[in-house]
């Protein structure tokens, strides 16, 4: 749905740009260059609507509607992402980082022996002297 609306929106944009660029200005005639008839009103003399001005009006309204539609659809997709529960991978990554930190590592008991201690025989061996 969103893809279709984007395609329609882009087409409307192109038509709107072309319609605006093809229109001539209100003061394009020779009288407008010297200030005649344009000084009576704020935006120049009112003339009948041409086909290009009608196309511009229709495209402007459609552009606004498709823009609002895209805005509404983008809000719906963002709310869906909020409803997804967080992944447990973040907790696992934090645990792995804690394990790798030097403060949490323990030194094995064998490495804590003083250097002058001699090694004893394992408990499971019975060696009697004859």
Secondary structure as UniProt FT lines:
FT   HELIX           2..22
FT   TURN            26..27
FT   HELIX           30..33
FT   TURN            34..38
FT   HELIX           51..83
FT   HELIX           89..100
FT   HELIX           102..104
FT   HELIX           109..112
FT   TURN            115..116
FT   TURN            123..124
//
